[in-house]
Amino acid sequence: MEAACDRAKAQNDANSTEKDLATMRFLKIIALTALVAIAMGVIGAVILVNMALQGLPDHQKLANYQPAVSSAIYSSDGRQIGLFARQNRSYIPIEQVPDHVIAAFMAAEDKDFYSHSGVDLMGVARAVVFNISNLGERRMQGASTITQQVAENVLLLEDARGSTLDKILSKVREALVSIRIEEVLTKDQIMEIYVNQIFLGFRSYGVQAAAQTYFGKDVRDLTIAQAAYLGALPKGPNNYNPLRHMDRAVGRRNWVIERMKENGFITAQQAKAAQAEPLTVNPNPRGSWTDPDAGEFVEEVRRDLIRRFGKDAPYSRGFIIRSTVDLDKQKYAREALTASLNRLDPRRTRGFAGAVGMMSVNGDWAARLSKARYWRPDPRAVFAIVLDDAQSFGLTNGTKVPIPQADKDWALRSSKPLADGALVWLGRRDDGTLQLQRHQGIQGALVSIDVQTGSVIAMAGGMDVEDSGFNRATQAKRQPGSSFKPIIYAAALEQGLTPETKISDEKIRGGGWSPENADRRFYGVMTLRQALVMSRNTVTVRIARRIGMRRVADYARRFGVYDDLPNDLTMALGAGETTVLRLTSAFAVFPNGGRYIPPVFYDRLQDPRGRTVWRSDRRSCPACDTALNPDAGPPQIDPWGVQVISPRTAWEMTGILRDVVLKGTGRGVDFGRPVAGKTGTTSDYKDAWFVGFSPSIATGVYVGYDLPRTIYQGASGGPVAGPIFKQYMMKAHEGRPVEDFTASPEVTREIEAEERMNILAELQTNPAGAAATLAQMRSGRTDGPRVDTRPGSSIVIDDTPAARAPAAKKAAPKAAPAPAPTAAPKAEKEG
């Protein structure tokens, strides 16, 4: 019995040992398997990390990261008049973003942003647990930090596409890059990139653009509830679009508010008030836009930015542009131009008239187009067909040209949108490009400039500048006629002639060209002053011949009127082509003491942080940065502009052009304030000009047809362009103190010195007269010497034959009034 028990016990021990051995073997297998799995996992992780490291983007790029930010343009008084944008993005420095806005995004996206090192391991663990416990029941939860989102949106844009392996590698790269980003950037720098880069729906990137799009306000003015709504959008703007899913949008916003409260960003009372606030949004997504009252200005600024900084600069540099436009004066300019042009052309048509026919675009459309017969509205009109989903014009030779955006907009505004197969007539612009044929009504332009700074303060480019995209103030090149004469007369004064120089107004004979005066009259010998006041062509040609056309061309270049005027006497009568802008800026030289300042459309550019990138005033002032010294007086700043003529010449030309308005061809523009200027009319009355100035504002006006033809017989600059100038200048000077033209101290000293020399000479022959002159000087008279004794005053320019009978000459009028027109209503044509 005992032996049996021992055997049983031994058997049990053996079985137990065998089981223990089996268990040990099993555990060893499990351990070995685990070790192999761990090793493979480590190896796989190493391989995965190595693969992820291949082509890892340079995280250092974020240190100088500059997103493509839209540029905003403002008027001189700070009103926004335009935006250049391919994306609706407005950059804002982090220090200008309110704390509750940052808190909203942290509550929704990454509450521990300011404490983790780029990857939130606890957040990853929470997401894994949540996703496993809610597998198949609820939406999967992510664990990307704000730093990871920056890495993904800025450096890893393409990585998340492709296979599952590519997506895994993308997440690994995202984590690696995020850790590196945290090493080179501060938390605030990362947050600044995030709040300016994140897409928040309705084409809006960044919190500033989103605040303007959804709520029409600056991000600094957002309430807690509004900030919470923006914080809810990164997960999916379309999912919380309030126009489609208001309940869902409010629910997500309130969830963000609750998270803000739980994380200690706001109080319970603030949370309750914010959740009770209604979600009132009116999405207004904006790309590039322009204030319709300042369209010409905005477009000129855009072109200049491209010229200076490259074609993408307006859309990517985030410029803050302070333009020079005065919106009130801009309104006056358009009103004055429109009113006069409507009076000249009361039957003007408006809008695109539509296609003249339709034709199939299939097959050989060019052959069919060349055989089509329609009435041609203008001899130079080009026949075309609309192709390529209204993106191209097809011509009869089979070529295609792009349809200008202005044409598409014009047709759409006229309720006659372009469609494939539409047959249309095209016109050719001055730059050679084609556009839809416009009604060939009378056109014009006006430019107004601050004479002290060169700032263009108003500009009207025509009646249809928004539709045609053609700005006649800057793009249309026209002959200025007699409005060019002041440049020649100024050059003559610089070469030693004076306003009292005598010049023959007889018919010019010989040389194959005999210019006429507008009234076909000749007044014999007259002074230089009288000749310009009366706009005598023959005198002007004699002056140009006297000083030489090469010298005339040199002064025309100095004044900015022409770059290279041909060496041809016909150019002396304004036969060369220039723009209203260039001629107006040239006239601003006279009231500015002889200094030329190139015209500018904006005077300061700033980057998104408000740092000045460019400014028009480049003058230096070293003393401005020194300590204040009351005994030293104010610091001296270099004069603005380039001295192109002497102050004395500028002063004398101002006086002569003042006489043009008081008693010459510009009499009709006088409006009770000191103003000076010159009329201009071209052959056959095709172009009418008036360019003039007050002591502070220079304004130029042009009227004519885009395809030059006679405006009407007798349509000279005075009665056609003069009223536009007068109406605008009257409004522009309303409420301003009356200014008079005053000589500079330098000119005053020079004139007084001449007066003293005259007195010394007069003492020898007329002591009483010398005493009277001295009394006038002591009374402060500075309007020039009583008698101009300079050598140039004794010059007589007379090339008429000596045998000509004196009786054949007519005497020049004493006060130099303009000659009466030979037949009303025909006015003087000043060449």
C-alpha positions in Angstrom: 0.0 0.0 0.0 2.7 2.3 1.0 4.6 1.4 -2.2 1.6 2.2 -4.3 1.3 5.6 -2.7 5.0 6.3 -3.3 4.6 5.3 -7.0 1.5 7.6 -7.3 3.4 10.4 -5.6 6.3 9.9 -7.9 4.0 9.9 -10.9 2.4 13.1 -9.8 5.8 14.7 -9.2 6.9 13.6 -12.7 3.7 15.0 -14.2 4.1 18.3 -12.3 7.7 18.6 -13.4 6.7 17.9 -16.9 4.0 20.6 -16.7 6.5 23.0 -15.2 8.9 22.3 -18.0 6.2 22.8 -20.5 5.2 26.1 -18.9 8.8 27.2 -18.9 9.1 26.3 -22.5 5.9 28.2 -23.3 7.1 31.3 -21.3 10.4 31.1 -23.1 8.7 31.0 -26.4 6.5 34.0 -25.4 9.5 35.9 -24.1 11.5 35.1 -27.2 8.6 36.1 -29.4 8.2 39.3 -27.5 11.9 40.0 -27.7 11.8 39.3 -31.5 8.8 41.5 -31.8 10.4 44.3 -29.8 13.6 43.9 -31.8 11.6 43.9 -35.1 9.6 46.9 -33.8 12.8 48.7 -32.9 14.3 47.8 -36.2 11.1 48.8 -38.0 11.0 52.1 -36.1 14.6 52.8 -37.0 13.9 52.0 -40.6 10.8 54.1 -40.5 12.6 57.0 -38.9 15.4 56.7 -41.4 12.9 56.6 -44.2 11.2 59.7 -42.7 14.5 61.5 -42.4 15.0 61.1 -46.1 14.0 64.4 -47.7 13.0 66.0 -44.4 12.3 69.7 -45.0 14.6 72.3 -43.6 12.8 73.5 -40.4 15.1 76.6 -40.4 12.9 78.0 -43.2 10.3 78.8 -40.6 12.6 81.3 -39.0 12.2 83.6 -42.0 8.8 82.3 -43.0 6.7 84.9 -44.9 3.3 83.7 -46.1 1.8 85.1 -49.3 -0.1 88.0 -47.7 -2.4 90.3 -49.5 -1.6 94.0 -49.8 -4.0 96.7 -48.7 -4.1 100.2 -50.2 -5.4 103.2 -48.3 -6.3 106.8 -49.3 -4.4 109.7 -47.9 -6.9 110.0 -45.1 -6.7 106.4 -44.1 -9.7 104.9 -45.8 -9.1 101.5 -47.5 -9.6 101.7 -51.3 -8.3 98.4 -52.5 -6.8 95.0 -51.8 -4.4 93.0 -53.9 -4.9 89.3 -53.1 -4.8 85.8 -54.6 -5.8 84.5 -51.2 -7.7 86.4 -48.6 -4.9 86.7 -46.1 -4.1 89.6 -43.8 -0.9 89.3 -41.7 -1.0 90.4 -38.0 1.8 90.2 -35.5 1.2 87.9 -32.5 1.4 90.8 -30.0 -1.7 92.3 -31.7 -3.8 89.1 -31.3 -5.9 89.3 -28.2 -5.3 86.6 -25.5 -8.9 85.3 -25.7 -8.4 84.6 -29.4 -5.3 82.6 -28.8 -7.0 80.8 -25.9 -9.9 79.8 -28.2 -7.5 78.0 -30.6 -5.6 76.4 -27.8 -8.8 75.1 -26.2 -9.9 73.6 -29.5 -6.6 72.4 -30.8 -3.8 72.2 -28.2 -4.5 73.3 -24.7 -0.9 72.4 -23.6 0.8 74.2 -26.4 2.9 76.4 -24.2 4.2 73.4 -22.1 5.0 70.6 -24.6 8.0 70.3 -26.8 6.3 69.9 -30.2 4.7 66.5 -29.7 2.2 66.0 -26.9 2.8 62.4 -25.7 0.0 62.6 -23.1 -2.3 63.8 -25.8 -1.3 60.9 -28.1 -2.0 58.4 -25.3 -5.4 60.0 -24.6 -6.3 59.8 -28.3 -5.2 56.2 -28.5 -7.3 55.2 -25.5 -10.3 57.2 -26.7 -10.1 55.8 -30.2 -9.8 52.2 -29.0 -12.7 52.5 -26.5 -14.9 54.2 -29.1 -13.9 52.1 -32.1 -16.6 52.2 -34.7 -18.9 54.3 -32.6 -17.6 57.9 -32.7 -15.3 60.1 -34.9 -11.6 59.3 -34.4 -9.8 61.8 -32.2 -6.5 63.3 -33.4 -3.5 64.4 -31.3 -1.7 66.9 -33.6 -0.3 69.8 -31.7 -0.3 73.4 -33.1 3.3 72.9 -33.8 2.6 69.8 -35.8 -0.1 71.6 -37.7 2.3 74.4 -38.6 4.8 71.7 -39.8 2.1 70.0 -41.9 0.6 73.2 -43.4 3.9 75.0 -44.1 6.6 72.4 -44.7 4.8 69.1 -45.4 2.0 70.1 -47.7 2.3 67.1 -50.1 3.4 64.4 -47.7 0.0 63.2 -46.5 -1.0 62.1 -50.0 -0.5 58.6 -51.3 -0.4 55.1 -49.8 -0.9 54.2 -46.1 2.9 54.0 -45.7 3.2 57.5 -47.1 0.7 58.7 -44.5 2.5 57.0 -41.7 5.8 58.4 -42.9 4.1 61.8 -43.0 3.1 61.6 -39.4 6.6 60.6 -38.4 8.1 63.4 -40.3 5.5 65.8 -38.8 6.6 64.8 -35.3 10.3 65.0 -36.1 10.0 68.4 -37.8 7.8 69.7 -34.9 10.5 68.8 -32.4 13.1 70.6 -34.5 10.8 73.7 -34.9 10.5 74.0 -31.2 14.3 74.1 -31.0 14.7 77.1 -33.3 11.5 79.1 -32.7 9.8 80.5 -29.6 6.3 79.5 -28.8 5.0 82.9 -29.7 6.7 82.7 -33.1 5.1 79.4 -33.8 1.7 80.7 -32.7 2.2 83.7 -35.0 2.7 81.5 -38.0 -0.3 79.4 -37.0 -2.8 82.2 -36.6 -1.7 83.8 -39.9 -1.5 80.5 -41.9 -4.6 78.5 -40.8 -7.4 78.1 -43.3 -10.7 79.2 -41.8 -13.2 78.9 -44.7 -14.6 81.3 -47.3 -11.1 81.7 -48.9 -9.9 83.3 -45.7 -6.4 82.4 -44.3 -5.5 83.6 -40.8 -7.5 85.1 -38.0 -7.4 88.6 -39.2 -8.8 87.8 -42.7 -11.4 85.5 -41.0 -12.5 88.1 -38.6 -13.1 90.5 -41.4 -14.8 87.9 -43.5 -17.2 86.5 -40.9 -17.8 89.5 -38.6 -16.6 92.5 -40.6 -14.3 93.6 -37.9 -10.6 93.6 -36.8 -9.5 90.6 -34.9 -8.7 92.9 -31.9 -12.4 93.7 -31.7 -13.7 90.1 -31.5 -15.8 89.0 -28.6 -15.1 85.7 -26.7 -18.0 84.0 -28.6 -16.7 85.2 -32.0 -13.2 84.1 -31.1 -14.5 80.7 -30.0 -16.3 80.3 -33.4 -13.1 81.0 -35.3 -11.3 78.5 -33.0 -13.9 75.8 -34.0 -13.2 76.1 -37.7 -9.7 74.5 -38.2 -11.2 71.0 -37.9 -13.4 71.6 -40.9 -14.7 75.0 -42.0 -17.4 73.5 -44.2 -18.7 71.4 -41.4 -19.5 74.5 -39.3 -20.6 76.8 -42.1 -23.3 78.8 -40.3 -25.2 79.4 -43.5 -25.8 75.6 -43.9 -25.3 74.1 -40.5 -26.2 76.8 -37.9 -27.0 74.3 -35.1 -23.8 72.4 -35.7 -21.8 75.7 -35.8 -23.3 76.9 -32.5 -22.8 73.6 -30.9 -19.1 73.5 -31.9 -18.6 77.1 -30.8 -20.2 76.4 -27.3 -18.0 73.3 -27.0 -14.9 75.5 -27.5 -16.2 78.0 -25.0 -16.7 75.1 -22.5 -13.1 74.0 -23.1 -11.9 77.5 -22.6 -13.6 77.5 -19.2 -12.3 74.1 -18.2 -8.8 75.1 -19.1 -8.9 78.3 -17.0 -8.8 80.7 -20.0 -12.1 82.3 -19.1 -14.4 82.4 -16.0 -17.7 80.5 -15.7 -19.5 83.8 -15.9 -17.8 84.8 -19.2 -18.5 81.3 -20.6 -22.2 81.5 -19.8 -22.5 85.0 -21.4 -20.5 83.9 -24.5 -22.7 80.7 -25.0 -25.8 82.9 -24.7 -24.5 85.2 -27.5 -26.2 84.6 -30.8 -23.9 83.6 -33.7 -24.5 86.4 -36.2 -22.3 86.1 -39.2 -22.5 87.5 -42.7 -19.7 85.9 -44.6 -18.2 88.4 -47.1 -15.2 86.7 -48.7 -13.0 89.1 -50.5 -10.2 88.6 -52.9 -8.7 91.5 -54.8 -11.1 94.4 -54.8 -11.1 98.1 -55.6 -13.1 101.1 -54.5 -15.0 102.1 -57.6 -14.3 105.8 -56.9 -10.5 105.2 -57.0 -10.1 102.5 -59.7 -7.5 104.4 -61.7 -5.4 105.0 -58.6 -5.5 101.4 -57.4 -4.5 100.1 -60.8 -1.6 102.6 -61.2 -0.3 101.6 -57.7 -0.5 97.9 -58.7 1.5 98.5 -61.9 4.1 100.5 -60.0 4.5 97.8 -57.3 5.1 95.3 -60.1 7.7 97.5 -61.7 9.6 98.1 -58.5 9.3 94.7 -56.7 8.2 92.1 -59.2 4.9 90.7 -60.6 4.0 88.8 -57.5 4.8 91.6 -55.0 1.3 93.1 -54.7 -0.2 89.7 -53.9 2.4 88.2 -51.7 4.4 90.9 -49.8 1.6 92.1 -47.5 2.3 95.7 -48.2 0.4 98.4 -46.3 0.3 101.1 -49.0 -0.5 104.7 -48.2 -1.6 106.2 -51.5 -1.7 109.9 -52.2 -5.3 110.0 -53.4 -7.6 112.5 -51.8 -11.0 110.8 -52.2 -12.9 114.1 -52.0 -10.8 115.6 -54.8 -11.0 112.4 -56.7 -14.8 112.7 -56.6 -14.6 116.3 -57.8 -12.3 115.3 -60.7 -14.7 112.7 -61.9 -17.7 114.9 -61.6 -16.0 117.8 -63.5 -14.8 115.5 -66.3 -18.1 113.6 -66.6 -20.3 116.7 -66.7 -18.3 118.4 -69.5 -17.9 115.2 -71.6 -21.7 114.6 -71.3 -22.4 118.1 -72.5 -20.0 117.6 -75.5 -21.5 114.2 -76.3 -25.2 114.0 -75.1 -26.0 110.9 -77.2 -23.2 108.8 -75.7 -24.2 105.1 -75.4 -23.6 103.1 -72.4 -22.6 99.4 -72.0 -21.7 96.6 -74.3 -24.2 96.3 -77.2 -23.8 92.5 -77.5 -22.6 90.2 -80.2 -23.3 91.1 -83.8 -24.0 87.4 -84.6 -23.3 83.8 -83.7 -21.2 81.1 -85.4 -20.2 77.5 -84.7 -16.8 77.1 -83.1 -16.3 73.6 -84.4 -14.0 72.8 -87.2 -12.3 75.5 -89.3 -13.8 78.5 -87.5 -11.2 80.9 -89.0 -12.3 80.1 -92.6 -15.9 80.7 -91.7 -15.0 83.9 -89.8 -13.1 85.3 -92.8 -16.1 84.9 -95.0 -18.6 86.4 -92.6 -19.9 89.9 -93.6 -21.0 92.4 -91.0 -21.1 96.2 -91.0 -17.7 97.5 -89.7 -18.2 100.2 -87.1 -14.7 101.6 -87.7 -12.2 101.2 -90.5 -9.6 99.9 -88.0 -12.0 97.5 -86.2 -11.0 93.8 -86.1 -13.5 91.0 -86.5 -13.3 88.1 -84.0 -15.1 85.2 -82.5 -15.3 84.2 -78.8 -13.6 80.8 -78.1 -12.3 78.6 -75.3 -15.2 79.1 -72.8 -15.0 82.8 -73.4 -11.3 83.0 -72.6 -10.0 83.8 -76.1 -10.8 85.9 -79.2 -10.2 84.1 -82.4 -9.1 86.2 -85.4 -9.6 85.8 -89.1 -6.0 84.6 -89.6 -6.5 81.7 -87.2 -4.6 83.2 -84.2 -6.0 83.6 -80.7 -5.6 86.4 -78.2 -6.7 86.4 -74.6 -9.9 88.2 -73.7 -9.0 91.0 -71.2 -10.7 90.7 -67.8 -12.1 94.2 -68.3 -14.0 93.0 -71.4 -15.6 90.1 -69.5 -16.6 92.4 -66.6 -18.0 95.0 -69.0 -20.1 92.5 -70.9 -21.3 91.0 -67.7 -22.3 94.4 -66.2 -24.2 95.1 -69.5 -26.2 91.8 -69.0 -24.7 90.5 -72.2 -22.0 88.0 -71.1 -19.6 86.7 -73.7 -20.2 83.1 -74.9 -18.4 80.8 -77.3 -19.4 81.5 -80.9 -20.3 85.2 -80.4 -19.1 87.4 -83.2 -17.7 90.8 -82.0 -15.7 93.8 -83.2 -12.5 94.6 -81.5 -10.6 97.9 -81.2 -6.9 98.3 -80.8 -5.6 100.2 -77.8 -2.6 102.5 -77.7 -0.4 99.7 -76.4 -1.4 97.5 -79.4 -3.6 95.0 -77.5 -7.1 94.2 -78.6 -10.3 94.7 -76.7 -14.0 94.9 -77.4 -14.9 97.9 -79.5 -16.1 100.7 -77.3 -18.4 103.5 -78.4 -16.1 106.1 -79.9 -17.5 109.0 -77.8 -15.6 112.0 -76.7 -13.1 111.1 -74.0 -10.8 113.0 -71.6 -8.6 112.8 -68.5 -7.7 114.9 -65.5 -4.7 114.7 -63.3 -4.1 116.8 -60.1 -0.8 117.0 -58.3 0.5 118.6 -55.1 3.3 120.9 -56.4 5.4 120.6 -53.2 5.5 116.8 -53.1 4.6 115.4 -56.5 1.8 113.5 -54.9 -1.0 112.7 -57.4 -4.1 113.7 -55.4 -6.8 113.1 -58.0 -7.0 111.4 -61.4 -9.9 110.7 -63.7 -8.9 108.5 -66.6 -12.0 108.8 -68.8 -15.7 108.0 -69.0 -15.3 104.2 -69.1 -12.0 103.5 -67.4 -13.6 100.7 -65.3 -14.9 99.0 -68.4 -12.0 99.4 -70.8 -9.1 99.3 -68.3 -7.6 102.1 -70.3 -6.5 105.1 -68.2 -6.2 108.1 -70.5 -4.4 110.1 -67.8 -1.3 107.8 -67.9 -1.6 105.6 -70.9 -3.0 107.8 -73.7 -0.3 109.6 -75.6 -1.5 112.7 -77.3 -0.1 115.9 -78.9 -0.2 118.7 -76.3 -0.2 121.5 -78.8 0.5 124.9 -77.4 0.4 123.6 -73.8 4.0 122.6 -74.5 5.1 126.1 -75.3 5.9 127.1 -71.6 8.7 124.6 -71.6 10.3 126.3 -74.6 9.8 129.8 -73.1 11.4 128.6 -69.9 14.4 127.2 -71.8 14.7 130.6 -73.6 14.7 132.5 -70.3 17.4 130.2 -69.0 19.5 131.0 -72.1 19.5 134.7 -71.5 16.2 136.0 -73.0 13.9 137.9 -70.7 10.1 138.5 -70.7 10.8 141.8 -72.4 12.9 140.4 -75.3 11.5 141.5 -78.6 10.5 138.9 -81.2 8.9 139.2 -84.6 5.4 137.8 -85.1 5.7 138.0 -88.9 5.1 135.0 -91.2 8.0 132.7 -91.4 9.3 132.2 -95.0 11.6 129.7 -96.4 12.8 126.3 -95.1 9.9 124.4 -96.6 7.6 125.0 -93.6 5.6 128.1 -92.8 3.5 127.8 -89.6 0.5 130.0 -89.1 -1.0 131.6 -86.1 -4.4 130.3 -85.2 -6.2 133.6 -86.1 -4.1 134.0 -89.4 -3.0 137.4 -88.1 0.5 138.8 -87.5 1.3 141.6 -85.0 4.8 142.5 -85.9 7.4 142.7 -83.1 6.1 141.9 -79.6 7.7 140.9 -76.3 8.3 137.3 -75.2 5.6 137.8 -72.5 3.0 139.0 -75.0 3.8 136.1 -77.4 3.1 133.4 -74.8 0.0 135.2 -73.4 -1.4 135.4 -77.0 0.0 131.9 -77.9 1.7 133.1 -81.1 3.0 130.1 -83.1 5.5 132.1 -85.3 7.2 133.6 -82.2 7.5 130.2 -80.6 9.1 128.8 -83.7 11.6 131.7 -83.8 12.5 131.2 -80.2 13.0 127.5 -80.7 15.2 128.2 -83.7 17.1 130.8 -81.7 18.0 128.5 -78.8 18.1 125.3 -80.9 15.8 122.2 -80.8 18.5 120.1 -79.1 18.3 122.5 -76.2 14.5 122.4 -76.3 14.7 118.6 -76.2 17.0 118.7 -73.3 14.6 120.9 -71.2 11.7 118.7 -72.3 13.6 115.8 -70.8 14.4 117.7 -67.6 10.8 118.6 -67.2 9.8 115.0 -67.7 7.6 115.7 -70.7 9.5 113.7 -73.3 12.3 111.2 -73.1 13.8 111.9 -76.6 12.1 114.7 -78.5 13.0 114.6 -82.2 15.3 117.4 -83.5 12.5 118.9 -85.6 11.0 122.4 -85.4 7.5 121.1 -85.7 8.0 119.7 -82.2 8.1 123.3 -80.9 4.3 123.5 -81.5 3.6 120.4 -79.4 3.6 117.8 -82.3 5.2 115.2 -80.0 3.0 112.9 -78.0 3.0 112.8 -74.2 0.5 112.0 -71.4 -1.6 114.3 -69.1 0.4 113.0 -66.1 3.7 114.0 -67.5 2.7 117.4 -68.7 1.0 118.2 -65.5 4.0 117.3 -63.4 6.1 119.5 -65.7 3.9 122.5 -65.0 4.2 121.9 -61.3 7.9 123.0 -61.7 6.9 126.6 -62.0 5.1 127.1 -58.6 7.7 124.9 -57.0 10.6 127.3 -57.5 12.0 125.5 -60.6 12.3 122.1 -59.0 11.0 119.0 -60.7 9.5 116.2 -58.6 8.5 112.9 -60.3 4.8 112.2 -59.7 4.0 109.5 -57.2 0.8 107.6 -56.4 1.8 106.4 -53.0 4.3 108.0 -50.6 5.0 105.1 -48.2 5.1 101.3 -48.2 5.2 99.3 -45.0 5.5 95.6 -44.4 3.0 93.6 -42.3 4.7 94.7 -39.1 4.5 98.4 -40.0 8.2 98.8 -40.9 8.8 101.2 -43.8 10.0 99.4 -46.9 9.9 102.4 -49.3 9.0 106.1 -49.2 8.8 108.7 -51.8 10.6 111.4 -49.8 14.3 110.3 -49.8 15.7 113.5 -48.4 18.1 113.1 -45.5 18.0 115.1 -42.3 21.1 114.3 -40.1 20.2 117.0 -37.6 16.7 115.6 -37.0 18.1 112.9 -34.9 20.3 115.1 -32.7 19.4 116.5 -29.3 17.1 119.6 -29.3 19.1 122.8 -29.3 16.7 125.9 -29.0 19.5 128.2 -30.0 20.2 126.3 -33.2 16.8 126.7 -34.8 14.9 124.0 -36.7 17.0 121.4 -38.7 17.5 122.1 -42.3 16.3 119.5 -44.8 17.5 119.4 -48.4 14.9 120.8 -50.9 12.7 118.2 -52.5 13.2 117.4 -56.2 15.7 118.4 -58.9 16.4 122.0 -59.9 15.7 122.1 -63.6 15.4 125.8 -64.0 16.4 128.7 -61.8 14.0 130.1 -59.2 14.0 133.4 -61.2 12.9 131.7 -64.4 10.2 129.8 -62.5 8.9 133.0 -61.0 8.9 134.8 -64.3 7.1 132.0 -66.0 4.5 131.9 -63.3 3.8 135.6 -63.9 3.5 135.1 -67.7 1.1 132.1 -67.2 -0.9 134.2 -64.7 -1.3 136.7 -67.5 -2.6 133.9 -69.8 -5.5 133.4 -67.4 -6.1 137.1 -66.8 -5.9 138.4 -70.3 -4.9 135.7 -72.7 -6.2 132.4 -74.2 -7.1 131.0 -70.7 -9.4 133.9 -69.6 -12.3 131.5 -69.0 -10.7 129.6 -66.2 -10.3 132.5 -63.8 -12.4 131.8 -60.6 -11.3 134.5 -58.2 -8.2 132.9 -56.9 -4.6 133.2 -58.1 -4.2 130.6 -60.8 -1.9 130.3 -63.9 -1.9 128.0 -66.9 -1.8 127.5 -70.6 -4.3 126.3 -73.2 -3.4 123.8 -75.9 -5.1 122.8 -79.2 -3.9 120.5 -82.0 -4.4 120.7 -85.7 -8.0 120.3 -86.9 -9.2 120.7 -83.3 -8.6 117.0 -82.5 -7.2 117.6 -79.0 -8.0 120.3 -76.4 -5.9 120.9 -73.3 -5.6 123.1 -70.3 -2.8 122.7 -67.8 -2.5 125.1 -64.9 -1.8 125.6 -61.3 -2.5 127.5 -58.1 0.3 128.0 -55.6 -0.3 124.5 -54.2 -2.0 122.4 -56.8 -1.2 121.7 -60.5 -3.9 120.2 -62.7 -4.0 119.1 -66.3 -7.0 118.4 -68.5 -7.2 116.7 -71.9 -10.3 116.2 -74.1 -10.4 114.3 -77.4 -11.4 111.0 -79.1 -9.5 107.8 -78.6 -9.3 107.6 -82.4 -8.4 111.2 -83.1 -10.9 113.3 -85.0 -12.2 116.8 -84.9 -14.1 117.5 -81.7 -15.9 120.4 -83.5 -14.7 123.4 -85.4 -13.2 125.9 -83.1 -12.9 123.4 -80.2 -9.8 125.0 -78.6 -8.4 124.3 -75.2 -9.9 127.3 -73.6 -13.7 126.6 -74.1 -13.4 122.8 -74.1 -10.8 121.8 -71.4 -10.9 125.1 -69.5 -14.3 124.6 -67.9 -13.3 121.2 -66.5 -10.2 122.7 -65.0 -12.2 125.5 -63.5 -14.9 123.4 -62.0 -12.4 121.0 -60.4 -10.1 123.7 -59.1 -13.0 125.6 -57.5 -14.1 122.5 -55.6 -10.6 121.5 -54.7 -9.9 124.9 -53.1 -13.2 125.2 -51.2 -12.5 125.9 -47.5 -8.8 126.6 -48.1 -7.3 130.0 -47.4 -6.6 132.1 -50.4 -2.9 131.8 -51.4 -1.0 134.1 -53.7 2.0 133.4 -55.8 5.1 134.7 -53.9 8.7 135.0 -55.0 11.3 133.0 -53.0 13.8 135.0 -50.9 16.5 134.2 -53.5 14.4 135.7 -56.3 13.4 138.7 -54.1 17.0 139.5 -53.4 17.9 139.2 -57.0 15.1 141.6 -58.1 16.0 144.1 -55.4 19.6 144.1 -56.5 18.5 144.9 -60.0 16.2 147.6 -58.6 19.1 149.2 -56.8 21.2 149.1 -60.0 18.4 150.8 -61.8 18.1 153.5 -59.2 21.8 154.2 -59.4 21.5 154.6 -63.1 18.4 156.7 -62.9 19.9 159.1 -60.4 22.1 160.4 -63.2 19.2 161.3 -65.4 16.0 161.4 -63.3 16.5 161.9 -59.6 12.7 162.3 -58.9 11.9 159.0 -60.6 14.7 157.3 -58.7 13.2 158.6 -55.4 9.8 157.2 -56.3 11.2 153.8 -57.2 13.1 153.7 -53.9 9.8 154.5 -52.0 8.2 151.6 -53.8 11.0 149.2 -52.8 10.7 150.3 -49.1 6.9 149.6 -49.3 7.7 145.9 -50.0 7.0 145.6 -53.7 8.5 142.4 -55.1 6.7 142.0 -58.4 9.8 142.5 -60.5 11.9 145.5 -61.6 10.2 148.5 -63.1 12.5 148.4 -66.0 14.2 145.2 -67.0 17.7 146.3 -67.7 19.2 142.8 -68.2 21.1 142.3 -71.5 18.4 139.9 -72.8 15.8 142.6 -72.7 17.5 144.5 -75.5 17.6 141.5 -77.8 15.4 141.7 -80.9 14.7 138.4 -82.8 13.5 139.5 -86.2 14.3 137.5 -89.4 11.8 139.3 -91.7 13.2 140.9 -94.9 14.5 144.4 -94.3 12.8 145.7 -97.4 9.3 144.9 -96.0 7.3 148.1 -95.8 6.6 149.2 -92.2 3.0 150.0 -93.0 2.3 146.3 -93.6 2.9 145.5 -89.9 0.2 145.7 -87.2 1.1 147.0 -83.8 1.0 144.6 -81.0 -1.7 145.3 -78.3 -0.3 147.2 -75.4 -1.8 144.9 -72.6 -1.4 141.8 -74.8 -5.0 140.8 -74.8 -5.9 137.8 -76.9 -7.1 138.8 -80.4 -10.8 138.7 -81.0 -11.9 135.6 -82.9 -12.6 136.2 -86.6 -16.0 134.4 -86.5 -18.0 133.2 -83.5 -17.9 130.7 -81.9 -14.5 129.8 -83.3 -11.8 130.4 -80.8 -8.0 130.6 -81.2 -6.3 127.4 -82.2 -2.9 127.6 -80.5 -1.1 125.2 -82.8 
